[in-house]
C-alpha cells in the first residue's frame, strides 16, 4: 500500500521510499524514512497529503505520496485522565 491510499486520520509506518536519490535524502532529513510513524492529518485528494511526524507537519504532493510504501498501524489511545476540579488555594 502507498501513502496516497491513506485517508485523513490514518496512522502508518513507512516501509520504503521509491524516489530519486536527492528526494530520498531530503525526505530522510525531514524524518520521513523507513520505520517512521506518520499520521495523515489532511487528505487533499489529487493534490496530496498533510502528514504529522511528531510535532512537525509536512505537505507532500500526490505523486510523491504514491512512491512511499506504508502499512497502516493501530495506535493505542492514551488513557483518559479523570476530570479534576480545581481546589481553592488558601492565601
N, C-alpha and C positions, 0 to 999 in steps of 0.2 A: 504494500500500500504506500502511496506517496502523500506528501503533506497537502497537496491540492485537493485530496479527497476528504480531508478533515474539516468539520464544521466548527462553528464557534462553541467554546466550552470543552472541546476535546483536548485531553492531555495525551501526549505521545512521547515515546523515546525515539530519538534519532538513530537509525541503523546505518545509514550511509549517505554520502554526498556524491552524486554523479555529475559534477560540474567541472569546468576547466580549472587547471591548477591555480591561476590567480584568484578566481572566485572562491575556490576551496579555501585558500589561505585567508581571505577576508572573512568568510563565514566562520572559520575556526577562531579568528581573532575576536569575533563577536560572541563566541561561546557556542555557536551552532556547529556541533561536532558529534560524531557517533557517541552514543551513551548519554547525551544531554537530554533532560526532560524539558519539554516546551508545552505551553498551553496556547491554543488558538483563541485569541481574545476577540477577533472580529473576522468574519468571512466576507470578503468583498467580491465574492464570485470570480468573474474573469479577471478582475484587477489584482487579486492576490489575497494575502492573509496578514493580519497583525498578530505577532507572536509575543508571548511573555516568556522570558527566560530569567528567573529570579526576579529582581526588581526592574530589569530592563524590558523595553518594548521595542520590537523591530517590525517594520513593514517589508514584506517580500512580495515581489511580483509573482503572478500565477505560473509563469514559465519556470522560474527558479524553484517554486514550491513543488512542481511536478518532478523535479530532479532530486528531491530529498526523500529518501526512503524512511518510513516511520512505522512504528507499531503502537496502537493505542494502549494506554495503561490505565488501570484503575487507581485513583488517588484516594487514600484513606482520608476521610473527613476529620478535621481536628475536633476533639471533644469540646462540646459546648460548655462554656463557663456558666455557673449558676448566676442568676440575677442577684446583684448585691446592692442593697440600699446604702447610701452614704450615711455614716453615723455622724451625729453632731460632734463638733470638736469644741472642747472647753477651752476658753481663753483666759 
